[in-house]
Amino acid sequence: MICDKIEDFARELPPMQPVAGLDLGTETIGVAVSDGFRRVATPLETIRRKKFTADAEKLLAILEHRNIA
């Protein structure tokens, strides 16, 4: 989903589901996940970048496993 304002983005998210934050580097991707209330984020995993498809599959697996909004 693409929103012009952060308030619109927040309104579109399902309630009580965590969100993920990504730190995209040239060699790694850092993944952090919030709690269900979206008040605290905790580092979760660092992915060694390989190819786009492999990186995307790894990220999608994390999102699905953790029920990320």
Predicted model as a PDB file, atoms N, CA, C, CB and O in Angstrom, pLDDT in the B-factor column:
MODEL        1                                                                  
ATOM      1  N   MET A   1       0.837  -1.164   0.000  1.00 72.00           N  
ATOM      2  CA  MET A   1       0.000   0.000   0.000  1.00 72.00           C  
ATOM      3  C   MET A   1       0.885   1.231   0.000  1.00 72.00           C  
ATOM      4  CB  MET A   1      -0.954  -0.004   1.201  1.00 72.00           C  
ATOM      5  O   MET A   1       1.912   1.272   0.678  1.00 72.00           O  
ATOM      6  N   ILE A   2       0.485   2.223  -0.758  1.00 85.00           N  
ATOM      7  CA  ILE A   2       1.219   3.482  -0.822  1.00 85.00           C  
ATOM      8  C   ILE A   2       0.302   4.576  -0.302  1.00 85.00           C  
ATOM      9  CB  ILE A   2       1.709   3.793  -2.281  1.00 85.00           C  
ATOM     10  O   ILE A   2      -0.830   4.724  -0.761  1.00 85.00           O  
ATOM     11  N   CYS A   3       0.798   5.332   0.651  1.00 89.00           N  
ATOM     12  CA  CYS A   3       0.022   6.417   1.254  1.00 89.00           C  
ATOM     13  C   CYS A   3       0.840   7.698   1.215  1.00 89.00           C  
ATOM     14  CB  CYS A   3      -0.385   6.072   2.713  1.00 89.00           C  
ATOM     15  O   CYS A   3       2.065   7.670   1.324  1.00 89.00           O  
ATOM     16  N   ASP A   4       0.151   8.816   1.059  1.00 93.00           N  
ATOM     17  CA  ASP A   4       0.815  10.119   1.042  1.00 93.00           C  
ATOM     18  C   ASP A   4       1.210  10.579   2.432  1.00 93.00           C  
ATOM     19  CB  ASP A   4      -0.082  11.152   0.402  1.00 93.00           C  
ATOM     20  O   ASP A   4       2.210  11.279   2.588  1.00 93.00           O  
ATOM     21  N   LYS A   5       0.447  10.199   3.442  1.00 94.00           N  
ATOM     22  CA  LYS A   5       0.690  10.658   4.808  1.00 94.00           C  
ATOM     23  C   LYS A   5       0.863   9.464   5.735  1.00 94.00           C  
ATOM     24  CB  LYS A   5      -0.463  11.557   5.298  1.00 94.00           C  
ATOM     25  O   LYS A   5       0.233   8.423   5.549  1.00 94.00           O  
ATOM     26  N   ILE A   6       1.723   9.625   6.732  1.00 91.00           N  
ATOM     27  CA  ILE A   6       1.970   8.546   7.696  1.00 91.00           C  
ATOM     28  C   ILE A   6       0.691   8.202   8.459  1.00 91.00           C  
ATOM     29  CB  ILE A   6       3.089   8.948   8.685  1.00 91.00           C  
ATOM     30  O   ILE A   6       0.485   7.048   8.836  1.00 91.00           O  
ATOM     31  N   GLU A   7      -0.160   9.188   8.687  1.00 93.00           N  
ATOM     32  CA  GLU A   7      -1.418   8.945   9.393  1.00 93.00           C  
ATOM     33  C   GLU A   7      -2.319   8.006   8.593  1.00 93.00           C  
ATOM     34  CB  GLU A   7      -2.146  10.271   9.665  1.00 93.00           C  
ATOM     35  O   GLU A   7      -2.981   7.135   9.157  1.00 93.00           O  
ATOM     36  N   ASP A   8      -2.334   8.194   7.273  1.00 94.00           N  
ATOM     37  CA  ASP A   8      -3.124   7.312   6.408  1.00 94.00           C  
ATOM     38  C   ASP A   8      -2.572   5.888   6.435  1.00 94.00           C  
ATOM     39  CB  ASP A   8      -3.139   7.847   4.962  1.00 94.00           C  
ATOM     40  O   ASP A   8      -3.325   4.915   6.481  1.00 94.00           O  
ATOM     41  N   PHE A   9      -1.258   5.787   6.406  1.00 89.00           N  
ATOM     42  CA  PHE A   9      -0.608   4.468   6.479  1.00 89.00           C  
ATOM     43  C   PHE A   9      -0.980   3.757   7.782  1.00 89.00           C  
ATOM     44  CB  PHE A   9       0.934   4.612   6.372  1.00 89.00           C  
ATOM     45  O   PHE A   9      -1.356   2.585   7.768  1.00 89.00           O  
ATOM     46  N   ALA A  10      -0.876   4.463   8.895  1.00 87.00           N  
ATOM     47  CA  ALA A  10      -1.190   3.880  10.202  1.00 87.00           C  
ATOM     48  C   ALA A  10      -2.646   3.435  10.267  1.00 87.00           C  
ATOM     49  CB  ALA A  10      -0.898   4.886  11.324  1.00 87.00           C  
ATOM     50  O   ALA A  10      -2.947   2.390  10.843  1.00 87.00           O  
ATOM     51  N   ARG A  11      -3.540   4.206   9.690  1.00 90.00           N  
ATOM     52  CA  ARG A  11      -4.962   3.878   9.709  1.00 90.00           C  
ATOM     53  C   ARG A  11      -5.260   2.608   8.904  1.00 90.00           C  
ATOM     54  CB  ARG A  11      -5.776   5.048   9.160  1.00 90.00           C  
ATOM     55  O   ARG A  11      -6.193   1.872   9.225  1.00 90.00           O  
ATOM     56  N   GLU A  12      -4.470   2.356   7.865  1.00 91.00           N  
ATOM     57  CA  GLU A  12      -4.689   1.189   7.001  1.00 91.00           C  
ATOM     58  C   GLU A  12      -4.178  -0.129   7.600  1.00 91.00           C  
ATOM     59  CB  GLU A  12      -4.019   1.418   5.671  1.00 91.00           C  
ATOM     60  O   GLU A  12      -4.589  -1.205   7.166  1.00 91.00           O  
ATOM     61  N   LEU A  13      -3.299  -0.050   8.578  1.00 92.00           N  
ATOM     62  CA  LEU A  13      -2.729  -1.266   9.159  1.00 92.00           C  
ATOM     63  C   LEU A  13      -3.760  -2.007  10.006  1.00 92.00           C  
ATOM     64  CB  LEU A  13      -1.499  -0.927  10.008  1.00 92.00           C  
ATOM     65  O   LEU A  13      -4.553  -1.376  10.704  1.00 92.00           O  
ATOM     66  N   PRO A  14      -3.756  -3.344   9.951  1.00 92.00           N  
ATOM     67  CA  PRO A  14      -4.649  -4.107  10.817  1.00 92.00           C  
ATOM     68  C   PRO A  14      -4.250  -3.905  12.282  1.00 92.00           C  
ATOM     69  CB  PRO A  14      -4.619  -5.614  10.444  1.00 92.00           C  
ATOM     70  O   PRO A  14      -3.063  -3.785  12.583  1.00 92.00           O  
ATOM     71  N   PRO A  15      -5.215  -3.865  13.185  1.00 92.00           N  
ATOM     72  CA  PRO A  15      -4.895  -3.635  14.601  1.00 92.00           C  
ATOM     73  C   PRO A  15      -4.136  -4.809  15.214  1.00 92.00           C  
ATOM     74  CB  PRO A  15      -6.175  -3.383  15.394  1.00 92.00           C  
ATOM     75  O   PRO A  15      -4.317  -5.961  14.819  1.00 92.00           O  
ATOM     76  N   MET A  16      -3.288  -4.495  16.179  1.00 93.00           N  
ATOM     77  CA  MET A  16      -2.594  -5.484  17.007  1.00 93.00           C  
ATOM     78  C   MET A  16      -1.685  -6.428  16.225  1.00 93.00           C  
ATOM     79  CB  MET A  16      -3.596  -6.291  17.757  1.00 93.00           C  
ATOM     80  O   MET A  16      -1.456  -7.559  16.653  1.00 93.00           O  
ATOM     81  N   GLN A  17      -1.171  -5.981  15.098  1.00 93.00           N  
ATOM     82  CA  GLN A  17      -0.190  -6.773  14.360  1.00 93.00           C  
ATOM     83  C   GLN A  17       1.110  -5.991  14.320  1.00 93.00           C  
ATOM     84  CB  GLN A  17      -0.689  -7.108  12.915  1.00 93.00           C  
ATOM     85  O   GLN A  17       1.100  -4.775  14.132  1.00 93.00           O  
ATOM     86  N   PRO A  18       2.233  -6.683  14.497  1.00 95.00           N  
ATOM     87  CA  PRO A  18       3.525  -6.001  14.448  1.00 95.00           C  
ATOM     88  C   PRO A  18       3.857  -5.533  13.039  1.00 95.00           C  
ATOM     89  CB  PRO A  18       4.627  -6.918  14.962  1.00 95.00           C  
ATOM     90  O   PRO A  18       3.298  -6.017  12.054  1.00 95.00           O  
ATOM     91  N   VAL A  19       4.773  -4.587  12.967  1.00 94.00           N  
ATOM     92  CA  VAL A  19       5.309  -4.128  11.687  1.00 94.00           C  
ATOM     93  C   VAL A  19       6.814  -4.384  11.682  1.00 94.00           C  
ATOM     94  CB  VAL A  19       4.992  -2.607  11.447  1.00 94.00           C  
ATOM     95  O   VAL A  19       7.432  -4.536  12.735  1.00 94.00           O  
ATOM     96  N   ALA A  20       7.386  -4.430  10.501  1.00 95.00           N  
ATOM     97  CA  ALA A  20       8.826  -4.672  10.367  1.00 95.00           C  
ATOM     98  C   ALA A  20       9.500  -3.414   9.847  1.00 95.00           C  
ATOM     99  CB  ALA A  20       9.108  -5.874   9.422  1.00 95.00           C  
ATOM    100  O   ALA A  20       8.921  -2.651   9.074  1.00 95.00           O  
ATOM    101  N   GLY A  21      10.715  -3.218  10.279  1.00 94.00           N  
ATOM    102  CA  GLY A  21      11.558  -2.155   9.765  1.00 94.00           C  
ATOM    103  C   GLY A  21      12.782  -2.776   9.128  1.00 94.00           C  
ATOM    104  O   GLY A  21      13.339  -3.737   9.657  1.00 94.00           O  
ATOM    105  N   LEU A  22      13.204  -2.238   8.000  1.00 96.00           N  
ATOM    106  CA  LEU A  22      14.347  -2.790   7.279  1.00 96.00           C  
ATOM    107  C   LEU A  22      15.456  -1.758   7.198  1.00 96.00           C  
ATOM    108  CB  LEU A  22      13.938  -3.249   5.870  1.00 96.00           C  
ATOM    109  O   LEU A  22      15.208  -0.577   6.956  1.00 96.00           O  
ATOM    110  N   ASP A  23      16.677  -2.215   7.403  1.00 97.00           N  
ATOM    111  CA  ASP A  23      17.863  -1.386   7.224  1.00 97.00           C  
ATOM    112  C   ASP A  23      18.612  -1.974   6.035  1.00 97.00           C  
ATOM    113  CB  ASP A  23      18.767  -1.340   8.534  1.00 97.00           C  
ATOM    114  O   ASP A  23      19.350  -2.950   6.173  1.00 97.00           O  
ATOM    115  N   LEU A  24      18.413  -1.373   4.870  1.00 96.00           N  
ATOM    116  CA  LEU A  24      18.967  -1.916   3.633  1.00 96.00           C  
ATOM    117  C   LEU A  24      20.391  -1.426   3.424  1.00 96.00           C  
ATOM    118  CB  LEU A  24      18.092  -1.531   2.433  1.00 96.00           C  
ATOM    119  O   LEU A  24      20.630  -0.237   3.212  1.00 96.00           O  
ATOM    120  N   GLY A  25      21.317  -2.346   3.486  1.00 96.00           N  
ATOM    121  CA  GLY A  25      22.707  -2.043   3.214  1.00 96.00           C  
ATOM    122  C   GLY A  25      23.142  -2.713   1.925  1.00 96.00           C  
ATOM    123  O   GLY A  25      22.362  -3.440   1.310  1.00 96.00           O  
ATOM    124  N   THR A  26      24.356  -2.482   1.517  1.00 95.00           N  
ATOM    125  CA  THR A  26      24.844  -3.081   0.273  1.00 95.00           C  
ATOM    126  C   THR A  26      25.186  -4.562   0.447  1.00 95.00           C  
ATOM    127  CB  THR A  26      26.071  -2.324  -0.226  1.00 95.00           C  
ATOM    128  O   THR A  26      25.139  -5.323  -0.519  1.00 95.00           O  
ATOM    129  N   GLU A  27      25.529  -4.975   1.667  1.00 97.00           N  
ATOM    130  CA  GLU A  27      25.903  -6.362   1.915  1.00 97.00           C  
ATOM    131  C   GLU A  27      24.927  -7.110   2.805  1.00 97.00           C  
ATOM    132  CB  GLU A  27      27.255  -6.410   2.527  1.00 97.00           C  
ATOM    133  O   GLU A  27      24.865  -8.339   2.763  1.00 97.00           O  
ATOM    134  N   THR A  28      24.160  -6.379   3.614  1.00 98.00           N  
ATOM    135  CA  THR A  28      23.217  -7.021   4.531  1.00 98.00           C  
ATOM    136  C   THR A  28      21.898  -6.249   4.571  1.00 98.00           C  
ATOM    137  CB  THR A  28      23.822  -7.119   5.947  1.00 98.00           C  
ATOM    138  O   THR A  28      21.816  -5.095   4.150  1.00 98.00           O  
ATOM    139  N   ILE A  29      20.874  -6.921   5.088  1.00 97.00           N  
ATOM    140  CA  ILE A  29      19.583  -6.299   5.361  1.00 97.00           C  
ATOM    141  C   ILE A  29      19.278  -6.574   6.828  1.00 97.00           C  
ATOM    142  CB  ILE A  29      18.439  -6.851   4.405  1.00 97.00           C  
ATOM    143  O   ILE A  29      19.148  -7.729   7.235  1.00 97.00           O  
ATOM    144  N   GLY A  30      19.166  -5.524   7.609  1.00 97.00           N  
ATOM    145  CA  GLY A  30      18.793  -5.672   9.008  1.00 97.00           C  
ATOM    146  C   GLY A  30      17.284  -5.657   9.126  1.00 97.00           C  
ATOM    147  O   GLY A  30      16.613  -4.827   8.513  1.00 97.00           O  
ATOM    148  N   VAL A  31      16.746  -6.585   9.922  1.00 97.00           N  
ATOM    149  CA  VAL A  31      15.298  -6.686  10.105  1.00 97.00           C  
ATOM    150  C   VAL A  31      14.990  -6.490  11.584  1.00 97.00           C  
ATOM    151  CB  VAL A  31      14.750  -8.065   9.592  1.00 97.00           C  
ATOM    152  O   VAL A  31      15.545  -7.169  12.448  1.00 97.00           O  
ATOM    153  N   ALA A  32      14.089  -5.541  11.857  1.00 97.00           N  
ATOM    154  CA  ALA A  32      13.601  -5.319  13.216  1.00 97.00           C  
ATOM    155  C   ALA A  32      12.079  -5.477  13.187  1.00 97.00           C  
ATOM    156  CB  ALA A  32      14.026  -3.893  13.763  1.00 97.00           C  
ATOM    157  O   ALA A  32      11.437  -5.220  12.168  1.00 97.00           O  
ATOM    158  N   VAL A  33      11.514  -5.903  14.319  1.00 96.00           N  
ATOM    159  CA  VAL A  33      10.075  -6.142  14.395  1.00 96.00           C  
ATOM    160  C   VAL A  33       9.517  -5.464  15.642  1.00 96.00           C  
ATOM    161  CB  VAL A  33       9.762  -7.665  14.410  1.00 96.00           C  
ATOM    162  O   VAL A  33      10.128  -5.495  16.710  1.00 96.00           O  
ATOM    163  N   SER A  34       8.344  -4.851  15.483  1.00 96.00           N  
ATOM    164  CA  SER A  34       7.697  -4.205  16.620  1.00 96.00           C  
ATOM    165  C   SER A  34       6.857  -5.213  17.399  1.00 96.00           C  
ATOM    166  CB  SER A  34       6.823  -3.031  16.147  1.00 96.00           C  
ATOM    167  O   SER A  34       6.618  -6.335  16.952  1.00 96.00           O  
ATOM    168  N   ASP A  35       6.421  -4.780  18.573  1.00 94.00           N  
ATOM    169  CA  ASP A  35       5.437  -5.566  19.313  1.00 94.00           C  
ATOM    170  C   ASP A  35       4.066  -5.298  18.689  1.00 94.00           C  
ATOM    171  CB  ASP A  35       5.448  -5.209  20.853  1.00 94.00           C  
ATOM    172  O   ASP A  35       3.946  -4.458  17.797  1.00 94.00           O  
ATOM    173  N   GLY A  36       3.043  -6.000  19.149  1.00 92.00           N  
ATOM    174  CA  GLY A  36       1.699  -5.844  18.598  1.00 92.00           C  
ATOM    175  C   GLY A  36       1.118  -4.457  18.800  1.00 92.00           C  
ATOM    176  O   GLY A  36       0.277  -4.021  18.014  1.00 92.00           O  
ATOM    177  N   PHE A  37       1.553  -3.754  19.842  1.00 93.00           N  
ATOM    178  CA  PHE A  37       1.068  -2.402  20.090  1.00 93.00           C  
ATOM    179  C   PHE A  37       1.836  -1.353  19.279  1.00 93.00           C  
ATOM    180  CB  PHE A  37       1.168  -2.082  21.570  1.00 93.00           C  
ATOM    181  O   PHE A  37       1.472  -0.177  19.268  1.00 93.00           O  
ATOM    182  N   ARG A  38       2.897  -1.792  18.606  1.00 91.00           N  
ATOM    183  CA  ARG A  38       3.754  -0.933  17.786  1.00 91.00           C  
ATOM    184  C   ARG A  38       4.410   0.181  18.591  1.00 91.00           C  
ATOM    185  CB  ARG A  38       2.950  -0.331  16.655  1.00 91.00           C  
ATOM    186  O   ARG A  38       4.510   1.323  18.142  1.00 91.00           O  
ATOM    187  N   ARG A  39       4.849  -0.176  19.783  1.00 93.00           N  
ATOM    188  CA  ARG A  39       5.501   0.805  20.650  1.00 93.00           C  
ATOM    189  C   ARG A  39       7.009   0.557  20.772  1.00 93.00           C  
ATOM    190  CB  ARG A  39       4.861   0.781  22.034  1.00 93.00           C  
ATOM    191  O   ARG A  39       7.781   1.490  20.993  1.00 93.00           O  
ATOM    192  N   VAL A  40       7.419  -0.708  20.627  1.00 96.00           N  
ATOM    193  CA  VAL A  40       8.828  -1.066  20.790  1.00 96.00           C  
ATOM    194  C   VAL A  40       9.255  -1.944  19.618  1.00 96.00           C  
ATOM    195  CB  VAL A  40       9.069  -1.797  22.147  1.00 96.00           C  
ATOM    196  O   VAL A  40       8.560  -2.898  19.269  1.00 96.00           O  
ATOM    197  N   ALA A  41      10.382  -1.629  19.020  1.00 95.00           N  
ATOM    198  CA  ALA A  41      10.945  -2.472  17.955  1.00 95.00           C  
ATOM    199  C   ALA A  41      12.208  -3.132  18.472  1.00 95.00           C  
ATOM    200  CB  ALA A  41      11.246  -1.640  16.667  1.00 95.00           C  
ATOM    201  O   ALA A  41      12.989  -2.525  19.204  1.00 95.00           O  
ATOM    202  N   THR A  42      12.397  -4.376  18.084  1.00 96.00           N  
ATOM    203  CA  THR A  42      13.541  -5.156  18.518  1.00 96.00           C  
ATOM    204  C   THR A  42      14.254  -5.726  17.291  1.00 96.00           C  
ATOM    205  CB  THR A  42      13.104  -6.289  19.483  1.00 96.00           C  
ATOM    206  O   THR A  42      13.603  -6.234  16.378  1.00 96.00           O  
ATOM    207  N   PRO A  43      15.582  -5.645  17.264  1.00 97.00           N  
ATOM    208  CA  PRO A  43      16.308  -6.278  16.148  1.00 97.00           C  
ATOM    209  C   PRO A  43      15.988  -7.769  16.104  1.00 97.00           C  
ATOM    210  CB  PRO A  43      17.845  -6.059  16.287  1.00 97.00           C  
ATOM    211  O   PRO A  43      15.933  -8.435  17.139  1.00 97.00           O  
ATOM    212  N   LEU A  44      15.781  -8.275  14.914  1.00 95.00           N  
ATOM    213  CA  LEU A  44      15.407  -9.674  14.771  1.00 95.00           C  
ATOM    214  C   LEU A  44      16.480 -10.492  14.065  1.00 95.00           C  
ATOM    215  CB  LEU A  44      14.106  -9.784  14.020  1.00 95.00           C  
ATOM    216  O   LEU A  44      16.889 -11.547  14.550  1.00 95.00           O  
ATOM    217  N   GLU A  45      16.926 -10.003  12.929  1.00 95.00           N  
ATOM    218  CA  GLU A  45      17.821 -10.819  12.103  1.00 95.00           C  
ATOM    219  C   GLU A  45      18.593  -9.931  11.133  1.00 95.00           C  
ATOM    220  CB  GLU A  45      17.023 -11.897  11.328  1.00 95.00           C  
ATOM    221  O   GLU A  45      18.126  -8.860  10.746  1.00 95.00           O  
ATOM    222  N   THR A  46      19.768 -10.387  10.751  1.00 96.00           N  
ATOM    223  CA  THR A  46      20.542  -9.746   9.696  1.00 96.00           C  
ATOM    224  C   THR A  46      20.682 -10.743   8.561  1.00 96.00           C  
ATOM    225  CB  THR A  46      21.942  -9.268  10.212  1.00 96.00           C  
ATOM    226  O   THR A  46      21.184 -11.850   8.754  1.00 96.00           O  
ATOM    227  N   ILE A  47      20.246 -10.353   7.398  1.00 96.00           N  
ATOM    228  CA  ILE A  47      20.284 -11.218   6.220  1.00 96.00           C  
ATOM    229  C   ILE A  47      21.477 -10.818   5.368  1.00 96.00           C  
ATOM    230  CB  ILE A  47      18.955 -11.126   5.400  1.00 96.00           C  
ATOM    231  O   ILE A  47      21.619  -9.648   5.011  1.00 96.00           O  
ATOM    232  N   ARG A  48      22.334 -11.774   5.040  1.00 97.00           N  
ATOM    233  CA  ARG A  48      23.439 -11.546   4.105  1.00 97.00           C  
ATOM    234  C   ARG A  48      22.856 -11.488   2.709  1.00 97.00           C  
ATOM    235  CB  ARG A  48      24.536 -12.664   4.214  1.00 97.00           C  
ATOM    236  O   ARG A  48      22.239 -12.452   2.255  1.00 97.00           O  
ATOM    237  N   ARG A  49      23.040 -10.379   2.025  1.00 97.00           N  
ATOM    238  CA  ARG A  49      22.475 -10.225   0.696  1.00 97.00           C  
ATOM    239  C   ARG A  49      23.182 -11.126  -0.301  1.00 97.00           C  
ATOM    240  CB  ARG A  49      22.558  -8.774   0.246  1.00 97.00           C  
ATOM    241  O   ARG A  49      24.405 -11.272  -0.291  1.00 97.00           O  
ATOM    242  N   LYS A  50      22.359 -11.732  -1.175  1.00 95.00           N  
ATOM    243  CA  LYS A  50      22.874 -12.598  -2.228  1.00 95.00           C  
ATOM    244  C   LYS A  50      22.338 -12.087  -3.558  1.00 95.00           C  
ATOM    245  CB  LYS A  50      22.472 -14.094  -1.990  1.00 95.00           C  
ATOM    246  O   LYS A  50      22.992 -11.305  -4.248  1.00 95.00           O  
ATOM    247  N   LYS A  51      21.157 -12.534  -3.902  1.00 96.00           N  
ATOM    248  CA  LYS A  51      20.469 -12.074  -5.100  1.00 96.00           C  
ATOM    249  C   LYS A  51      19.096 -11.566  -4.668  1.00 96.00           C  
ATOM    250  CB  LYS A  51      20.351 -13.219  -6.178  1.00 96.00           C  
ATOM    251  O   LYS A  51      18.563 -11.976  -3.637  1.00 96.00           O  
ATOM    252  N   PHE A  52      18.531 -10.660  -5.478  1.00 96.00           N  
ATOM    253  CA  PHE A  52      17.263 -10.055  -5.110  1.00 96.00           C  
ATOM    254  C   PHE A  52      16.200 -11.102  -4.788  1.00 96.00           C  
ATOM    255  CB  PHE A  52      16.779  -9.155  -6.224  1.00 96.00           C  
ATOM    256  O   PHE A  52      15.515 -10.993  -3.771  1.00 96.00           O  
ATOM    257  N   THR A  53      16.058 -12.107  -5.635  1.00 97.00           N  
ATOM    258  CA  THR A  53      15.017 -13.118  -5.434  1.00 97.00           C  
ATOM    259  C   THR A  53      15.211 -13.863  -4.121  1.00 97.00           C  
ATOM    260  CB  THR A  53      15.007 -14.109  -6.597  1.00 97.00           C  
ATOM    261  O   THR A  53      14.245 -14.064  -3.384  1.00 97.00           O  
ATOM    262  N   ALA A  54      16.422 -14.272  -3.815  1.00 96.00           N  
ATOM    263  CA  ALA A  54      16.702 -14.982  -2.569  1.00 96.00           C  
ATOM    264  C   ALA A  54      16.465 -14.075  -1.358  1.00 96.00           C  
ATOM    265  CB  ALA A  54      18.148 -15.505  -2.567  1.00 96.00           C  
ATOM    266  O   ALA A  54      15.921 -14.516  -0.345  1.00 96.00           O  
ATOM    267  N   ASP A  55      16.870 -12.828  -1.465  1.00 97.00           N  
ATOM    268  CA  ASP A  55      16.654 -11.866  -0.377  1.00 97.00           C  
ATOM    269  C   ASP A  55      15.163 -11.654  -0.147  1.00 97.00           C  
ATOM    270  CB  ASP A  55      17.344 -10.517  -0.694  1.00 97.00           C  
ATOM    271  O   ASP A  55      14.707 -11.650   0.996  1.00 97.00           O  
ATOM    272  N   ALA A  56      14.403 -11.478  -1.219  1.00 96.00           N  
ATOM    273  CA  ALA A  56      12.956 -11.255  -1.114  1.00 96.00           C  
ATOM    274  C   ALA A  56      12.266 -12.469  -0.514  1.00 96.00           C  
ATOM    275  CB  ALA A  56      12.356 -10.936  -2.492  1.00 96.00           C  
ATOM    276  O   ALA A  56      11.370 -12.321   0.316  1.00 96.00           O  
ATOM    277  N   GLU A  57      12.668 -13.669  -0.921  1.00 97.00           N  
ATOM    278  CA  GLU A  57      12.068 -14.893  -0.367  1.00 97.00           C  
ATOM    279  C   GLU A  57      12.326 -14.994   1.128  1.00 97.00           C  
ATOM    280  CB  GLU A  57      12.621 -16.140  -1.080  1.00 97.00           C  
ATOM    281  O   GLU A  57      11.432 -15.368   1.888  1.00 97.00           O  
ATOM    282  N   LYS A  58      13.528 -14.667   1.554  1.00 96.00           N  
ATOM    283  CA  LYS A  58      13.870 -14.704   2.980  1.00 96.00           C  
ATOM    284  C   LYS A  58      13.026 -13.699   3.761  1.00 96.00           C  
ATOM    285  CB  LYS A  58      15.372 -14.412   3.186  1.00 96.00           C  
ATOM    286  O   LYS A  58      12.494 -14.024   4.823  1.00 96.00           O  
ATOM    287  N   LEU A  59      12.904 -12.481   3.235  1.00 95.00           N  
ATOM    288  CA  LEU A  59      12.093 -11.464   3.895  1.00 95.00           C  
ATOM    289  C   LEU A  59      10.627 -11.871   3.968  1.00 95.00           C  
ATOM    290  CB  LEU A  59      12.225 -10.137   3.170  1.00 95.00           C  
ATOM    291  O   LEU A  59       9.992 -11.709   5.010  1.00 95.00           O  
ATOM    292  N   LEU A  60      10.086 -12.393   2.883  1.00 96.00           N  
ATOM    293  CA  LEU A  60       8.697 -12.829   2.881  1.00 96.00           C  
ATOM    294  C   LEU A  60       8.456 -13.962   3.874  1.00 96.00           C  
ATOM    295  CB  LEU A  60       8.291 -13.268   1.485  1.00 96.00           C  
ATOM    296  O   LEU A  60       7.405 -14.010   4.514  1.00 96.00           O  
ATOM    297  N   ALA A  61       9.412 -14.868   4.010  1.00 96.00           N  
ATOM    298  CA  ALA A  61       9.288 -15.958   4.980  1.00 96.00           C  
ATOM    299  C   ALA A  61       9.236 -15.410   6.406  1.00 96.00           C  
ATOM    300  CB  ALA A  61      10.460 -16.948   4.833  1.00 96.00           C  
ATOM    301  O   ALA A  61       8.448 -15.881   7.226  1.00 96.00           O  
ATOM    302  N   ILE A  62      10.074 -14.420   6.700  1.00 95.00           N  
ATOM    303  CA  ILE A  62      10.063 -13.805   8.035  1.00 95.00           C  
ATOM    304  C   ILE A  62       8.721 -13.125   8.291  1.00 95.00           C  
ATOM    305  CB  ILE A  62      11.220 -12.781   8.179  1.00 95.00           C  
ATOM    306  O   ILE A  62       8.132 -13.295   9.358  1.00 95.00           O  
ATOM    307  N   LEU A  63       8.236 -12.355   7.315  1.00 94.00           N  
ATOM    308  CA  LEU A  63       6.969 -11.647   7.479  1.00 94.00           C  
ATOM    309  C   LEU A  63       5.812 -12.610   7.710  1.00 94.00           C  
ATOM    310  CB  LEU A  63       6.686 -10.783   6.257  1.00 94.00           C  
ATOM    311  O   LEU A  63       4.960 -12.375   8.566  1.00 94.00           O  
ATOM    312  N   GLU A  64       5.789 -13.685   6.950  1.00 95.00           N  
ATOM    313  CA  GLU A  64       4.713 -14.672   7.099  1.00 95.00           C  
ATOM    314  C   GLU A  64       4.803 -15.388   8.446  1.00 95.00           C  
ATOM    315  CB  GLU A  64       4.767 -15.698   5.955  1.00 95.00           C  
ATOM    316  O   GLU A  64       3.804 -15.525   9.151  1.00 95.00           O  
ATOM    317  N   HIS A  65       5.988 -15.835   8.792  1.00 95.00           N  
ATOM    318  CA  HIS A  65       6.181 -16.581  10.052  1.00 95.00           C  
ATOM    319  C   HIS A  65       5.788 -15.743  11.268  1.00 95.00           C  
ATOM    320  CB  HIS A  65       7.647 -17.032  10.187  1.00 95.00           C  
ATOM    321  O   HIS A  65       5.211 -16.268  12.220  1.00 95.00           O  
ATOM    322  N   ARG A  66       6.096 -14.444  11.245  1.00 93.00           N  
ATOM    323  CA  ARG A  66       5.845 -13.563  12.393  1.00 93.00           C  
ATOM    324  C   ARG A  66       4.524 -12.818  12.295  1.00 93.00           C  
ATOM    325  CB  ARG A  66       6.964 -12.568  12.528  1.00 93.00           C  
ATOM    326  O   ARG A  66       4.209 -12.007  13.166  1.00 93.00           O  
ATOM    327  N   ASN A  67       3.732 -13.085  11.231  1.00 93.00           N  
ATOM    328  CA  ASN A  67       2.431 -12.446  11.035  1.00 93.00           C  
ATOM    329  C   ASN A  67       2.557 -10.919  11.046  1.00 93.00           C  
ATOM    330  CB  ASN A  67       1.446 -12.904  12.123  1.00 93.00           C  
ATOM    331  O   ASN A  67       1.842 -10.226  11.771  1.00 93.00           O  
ATOM    332  N   ILE A  68       3.474 -10.417  10.233  1.00 94.00           N  
ATOM    333  CA  ILE A  68       3.739  -8.989  10.153  1.00 94.00           C  
ATOM    334  C   ILE A  68       2.652  -8.317   9.298  1.00 94.00           C  
ATOM    335  CB  ILE A  68       5.159  -8.724   9.561  1.00 94.00           C  
ATOM    336  O   ILE A  68       2.276  -8.824   8.241  1.00 94.00           O  
ATOM    337  N   ALA A  69       2.160  -7.171   9.776  1.00 90.00           N  
ATOM    338  CA  ALA A  69       1.102  -6.433   9.054  1.00 90.00           C  
ATOM    339  C   ALA A  69       1.635  -5.849   7.758  1.00 90.00           C  
ATOM    340  CB  ALA A  69       0.524  -5.306   9.933  1.00 90.00           C  
ATOM    341  O   ALA A  69       0.892  -5.199   7.022  1.00 90.00           O  
TER     342      ALA A  69                                                      
ENDMDL                                                                          
END                                                                             
